[in-house]
Amino acid sequence: MNTGLIAGVDIGGTHITASLVDPHTGSIVPGTLIRRAVQSQEAASVVIHAWALAIEAAYIHHPEANSHRRIGIAMPGPVDYEQGICYIKDQGKYDQLYGLNIKEMLAARLGILPEHIRMMNDALCFLKGEIAGGAARGCKSVLGLTLGTGLGSAWFHHNKVVDADLWRMPFKGLIAEDLLASRWFVQRYALQSGLELANTKALVEKLPEDPAIGEIFGEFAGHLADFLETVLPSHPADVVVIGGNIAKSYRLFLPALEIALQQRNINLPVRIATLGEDAHIVGAAANWA
């Protein structure tokens, strides 16, 4: 029996989250949400196996949907989303997938046809979800940023969501992602303290005992304000929506960001995403709508 349920999948640098989605309501099916850690620098076969296990787990309580599997995947780039070829390299994640057709590999592991998998940039899926029912609902023009292990960017303009592709934009002698992703926090703290931490979450957990971490978030707010000042002329928006793991620590940088934007005569609201990972999942599944 074809239930019409679609698997929405969010693949990040350290995790995979999968769930069945009801395309008629745009909502996650209760009891199907699966989140698992992924060792993204393992061999390609290990990574694909981990992805497949999570997707299969989402179907456990709805075996009737197995006969008509349709899967939408939100994933960071660079990826040829139509063909399914991964071009991620030197980003601290998924190096072993470079040049491989991950759509075909995953389809083979799941026992389905490659054309039953549709892939899209995770930032586009994130923004689609936030426009449909989150922080950007009702807005006519939106710049969406996902800040995590990488920098994702999407722009909603003239009723269409497109990949802004800002992660590799030249910025302060580097590229934007070098200053606006988790690795910047880790590197900046190591330079200041001599200590190496795994990620931004570990940094935040040390904040009570090391107030200097608050200064690092303030410095980050300055980078983000400079970035927005650079990109908004070519990507005009009524609102900026920020998601991703770094956004979970918004209390540490949002007030400073708002002040920095005012100092640059940029008067538009910056909102923190409200749907969390649900936005990526629902947006990915919407590729089959």
C-alpha positions, 0 to 999 in steps of 0.5 A, a space after each residue: 500500500 502506498 501511504 504517501 509518506 516521504 522520508 526527510 533526511 538531514 545530513 550534517 557534519 557530525 550527525 544524520 537525522 531522518 524521519 517520515 513526513 506527511 506531505 499533505 500536512 508538512 509535518 513529521 510523523 510522530 515516533 519516526 524521528 531518528 538522530 544518530 552520530 556519524 563519523 564523517 571522516 571514516 571510509 565511504 562505505 562506513 558513512 553510507 552504511 551509517 546513513 542507511 541504518 538511520 533511514 531504515 530506522 525511520 521506517 520501522 514503525 511504518 513497514 507499509 511505506 517500505 514498498 514505495 520509498 521516496 527519500 528527500 535529503 538535505 546536505 551541505 555542499 558542494 554536491 552535484 545534487 541532481 546527479 548525486 556526486 559529492 565534491 566536499 573536500 578539505 572541510 573536516 568532513 566527508 573527505 572520503 566521499 569526494 568524487 563518489 556518486 553518493 546517491 547511487 551508493 545509498 540507493 544500492 545500500 537501501 535497495 531502491 532506485 537512485 531516482 527515488 532519492 532527491 537531494 538538495 542543499 541543506 540551507 535551501 531546505 532549512 529556509 523552505 521550512 522556516 518560510 513555511 512555518 517558522 521565523 520567516 513566515 509571511 516574509 517576501 524576501 529572506 536571507 537564510 544562514 546556517 552556521 555549524 560545521 560549515 556555512 550554508 546560505 539561501 536567499 528567498 526572493 521573487 517567490 523562489 528559494 535559491 542557493 546563495 553559495 556564500 560559503 566560499 566568498 572571499 572575506 577578510 583574506 580568507 573565505 567566509 566559511 573560515 570565519 563563520 563556522 565552528 572551526 573558527 571558534 575552535 581555532 580561535 580558542 586554541 590560539 588564545 588559551 592553548 587548549 583544543 576543544 572538539 566543537 562549539 558546544 564544548 566551548 560554550 560548556 566552558 564559559 562559566 569558568 572562562 569568561 574570555 569565551 564571551 569575548 570570542 563570541 563578541 568577535 564572531 558577532 563583528 565578523 558576522 556583521 561585516 559579512 552581512 554588510 558585504 552581502 546584503 546589497 546583492 541579496 536584499 532581504 526583509 529579514 535575516 534568519 539564522 539557524 544551525 548549531 551555532 545559532 543555539 548559542 544566540 544569546 552569546 552573540 545576537 545582542 552584539 550582532 544587533 548593535 554592530 548592524 545598527 552601527 553600520 546603518 543596517 536596520 533589518 531584523 535578525 531572527 533565530 530559526 524556530 523549527 530547528 532540524 525539523 525545517 531541514 527534514 520537512 524541506 527535504 521531503 518537500 522535494 517530492 511534493 
